[in-house]
Amino acid sequence: MDYDFTVTNTGDTALNNITVSDPLLVAPNGSITGSPIADLAPGTSVTITGSLTLTQADIDRGFVNNQATATGTTDDGDDVSDVSDDDSNLEDDTTTTPLPQDNSIAIIKEGTFNDANADGFAQVGETIDYDFTVTNTGDTALNNITVSDPLLVAPNGSITGSPIADLAPGASVTITGSLTLTQADIDRGFVNNQATATGTTDDGDDVSDVSDDDSNLEDDTTTTPLPQDNSIAIIKEGTFNDANRDGFAQVGETIDYDFTEPIPETRRSTTSR
């Protein structure tokens, strides 16, 4: 940040050795060039410059404000001083320089199916593990970053590691979640949804992002496929009915059949022939 200091001799006597001091513009982040000014005749002005290297605290605040002091000495050895104003020689207002902020956050959600019994298929009670990578993609610090996911709530889901206390610009943190599969998940053959990350700036402003599956720049749903075992079985059993009990089969006598379908449940039906 560059500063201009315009120093004016507003009196009617010459001033010498005019110094400009600024508590903000000292090493290692600040400096003033052109001070001291050798002399100033009545009614004359000189402009000198200063420079400030911004810190993260400045950016988080969103502005820089302070005041400088000009001090000159008369030929009689008397000192005269003034505290700076931002636009007038008649006032003493603080100079405030606003800093445009980029408050932003991003979240990536990745899911991994856990085949607990290693049979290659998803069953009720098996799980999906989720990784949520939250990144401060802006230039201001973020605090109290929460990750919420409508899927990962009790009794079948949970998130571990939220809230995150703080994230500096450019920093990332990965937290985890877990989902216990239901029959509806397995029937569908996949689980997909999105999470939301929300952080708060030092100014109290909230910033949020909806998760993507692999990028900080997009907001695509995370889809985790579930391998299915689609199969069915049937058992057919036949029983001859000896209607006249003579021990032999005759025209018109019957056979009863039982059909058993054990997956997903057993149902029995009987026909006669």
N, C-alpha and C positions, 0 to 999 in steps of 0.2 A: 504494500500500500504506500503510495506517495503522498507526501504532505507539502503544502506551500504555506510558509509563514510570512505574512506581509507586516513589517514593522514600520510604524509611522511616528515621527516626532510630532506630536500634537500640541507641543508647547511652543514657547517663544525664545527658548535658549538652546544652544547646541548641546548635543548629547554625545558621549564618547563610550567606547568599549561596551557596546550594547550586546548583551548575551541573551540567547534564547535557550531556555531549558524546558524539557518535557520528560516527565517521569516514565512515559511509555517508550520514548525513543532513546533507549540506552542499550548497550551491549548485553546479551549477544543478538537480540532480535531487532534492535532499532538503532538509528543514528540520525544526526543532524549535520548538514553541510552548510557552511557559510557563517557560523557563529564562532567567535564574536564579530560584530560589525564595528569597524574602526570608529566611525562617527556618523552622525545624522544631523543635518541642519534643520532648523524649524520648518515644518510643513513638508519635509521630504520623506520618502518611503523607500524601503529596500525589501526585496523578497528573497528569502532563503528557503532551503528545502530540507525535507526529512524523509526517512523511509522506515517502514515497519514490515518485518517478515511475520506473516500470520502463523499463529499456533492453532492446534486443534480446539483449544478452549475458545479462541476468537470465533472460529467457524461455528462451533456448537452454540455460542451465544447469539450469533446472527448479526452482530454489529460490533464496532469499536468506538468507544467514546472516552474523551479526556480533554484536558486543557494544558496549554503551554503558558510559560511566563516569560515576558520580555523585561529586561532590567538594563537601564542605562545610567551613566554617571555624568553630572553636570561639570562645568569647568570649576565650580566651587567644591567639588568632591561629594555632592549629595547624590544619592541613588533615587531613581524613580522607576516604578514597576507597574505592569499591567498584566492581568490574567486574560487569556485569549477569549475572543468570541468567534462564532462561526461565520459571521457576515457583516459585523458592524464594529466600528471603533468606539461606539458609545455603550456597548453592552458587554456582558461577560458570560455568555451562554456556552455550554459544553459543545464541542464539535463531535457529532455522531456520524459515523460512516457505516451505512448498512452493508451487510455482506449477503449476497444471494446464496441460499442454501439448496442443496439437493438431498432431501430426506427420502430415502427409499430402502426397501428390503426385498429379498427374494428367498423363495423356499423351493427345494427339490425334494420330492417324495419318491422313494424306491421301495418296492416290495419283493420279498423272497418267500416262496412257499416252502414249508418244512415238511418233508415226507417222513414222518416220525417212524413208521414201520418199514420204510424203504421198499414198498411194494409197487411204486411207480404211479400210484393213484391217490387222489385226495379223499379223505374220510372225515366224517363229523368228529370234531375234537382236535384234529390237527390244526396247525397254526400258520399264519403268515407273519414274518418279521418285517418291520418297516424301519427305514432310515430316513430321517428328515434333516437335510442340510440347509441351515439358515445362514444367509449371508447379508451383511450390511453393505448394500450396493451404493449407498449415498456417501456424503462427505461430512455427516454429523454423527456423533455418538448416539446409540440407541440403548434404552434401558427397559428392563422388565419385559423381555420379548416372550410372548406366549405363542404356543403352537396348539391349535385346536383342530379336531377332526371328528365330524359327526359319526363316523364309523367306529372310531376307537374310544368308545365309552362302555361303562359297565352294562351288562355283565360279561360281554364277549370281547371287549377291547380295552386297551389302556395305552397311555403315553408316559414315558419316563424321561425326565430331564427338563420339563417345562414347569415354570418359566425360566428363561435364561437371564441372568442378572444384568448383563450389559454386553454390547458388541461395538468395538471400535470400527471406524470406516474401513472397509475391505476385509474385515475379519469374518470367519465362518465358524459355526459350531454344529456338530451333528448330534442329534438326540434320537431316541428309538421309540418304537411302538410295537404292539402285538395284537393280533386278531385271532380269535378262536373260531374255526369254521363251523357254519351251520349247514343243515341239509339244503337250505335254499341257495347258499353259496355254491355248493357242489353241483346242484341241479343246473345252475346258471352256467357253470364252467369257467367263471372268472370273478374277480372282485375288482371293482373300479370306483374311485372317488378322488376327492381332493382335500387337502388340508389348507389351513390359513395361518400365516405368521403375522403377528402384530407387535410392533415395538413403539416406544414412546421417546420422543426427543427431550432434550433438556428444557425446551420451551413448553413441554406438555402436549405437543402435537402427536397424534397417532399416525403411523404409516403401516400399511398392510399389503400382503401379497397372497394370491391364491397359488397353490403349488403347481409345478410342472413335473414331468417325469424324468427330465434329463437336462433342463436348461434354466438359467436364471432369467432368460429373456422371453419365455413363453409361459402359457398357463394351461397346458394340456393335462387331461385326466391321467392318473396313474392306474394302469390295468395290469393285474397279476393273474395270469392264466392258471387254471386248476385242472390237472390231468384227470380225465374221467374214465371210469370202468363201466361202460354201458353193456350190460349183458342180462340174459334172462334164461331160466331153465324150466323144463316141464317134465313131469313124471306121469306116465300113463299106466294104469293097472286095470286089468280086466277080470271079472268074476262070472262064471257060468251059473245061470239060475236053472236048476233042474225042477221045473214046475210040477211035474207029476211024480217026482222022486223015484223014477224007475232006474236011475243010474245011467241013463243014456240021453243023448241030445235028440230032440225032435224038432221038426219044422214048427215055428211059432214060439219056441222057447227063446229065452233072451240071454244076453251078456250085459252086465253092468260095468261101466268104466268109471274109474276115478282119475281125474286130472289134477295133479298137484303142481302149483307154481310157487316155488319157495322164495323168489326174489321179486319185489321187495318184501312181500308177505305171502303167506300160504292161503290159497283159495281152492276150494274143492268144488267140483261140479260133477254131476252124474247124468249119464244118458243111458238109454236102453236101446238094444237092437234085437 
